[in-house]
Amino acid sequence: RSKHEEIELVSLEEFYKEAPPEISRPAITLSEPHQQTLARLDWELEQRKRLAERYKECLTSKEKILKEIEVKKEYLSSLQPRLNSIMQ
């Protein structure tokens, strides 16, 4: 039993539909189960790398937005005393 068997891979139909030909290599992988498994694992790795990069981008965006919110909160909290002084 191999470690890769614990990973839930995409279905074969989805793999051949979505994976680029340089990874799926249908001419080879359709007749060789071992090469097919290796290609599916390569595709899984590519997808995970892409998702990890997207996750990092989202975290960076989230941090930027949180900083903007904090700046706006500070501005709004400083606005009340100024409004009070104007009213007096």
C-alpha angles and dihedrals in degrees: 000000000000131000093239090065088072091062115089105224127196116268119273092248092053091044094055091042098050107024116090115249093248088063102033095043093186093189090065105025099051091065100033116060093192093054089044091055091048091050092049090050090050089052091049090052092050091050092048092050090050092048092047090053091048089049091053090049091051092049091051091049091048092052091049092051092047090053091050090051091050092051091049091048090052091050092049093047091051090048096067096062090047091050090050091052091049091050091052 
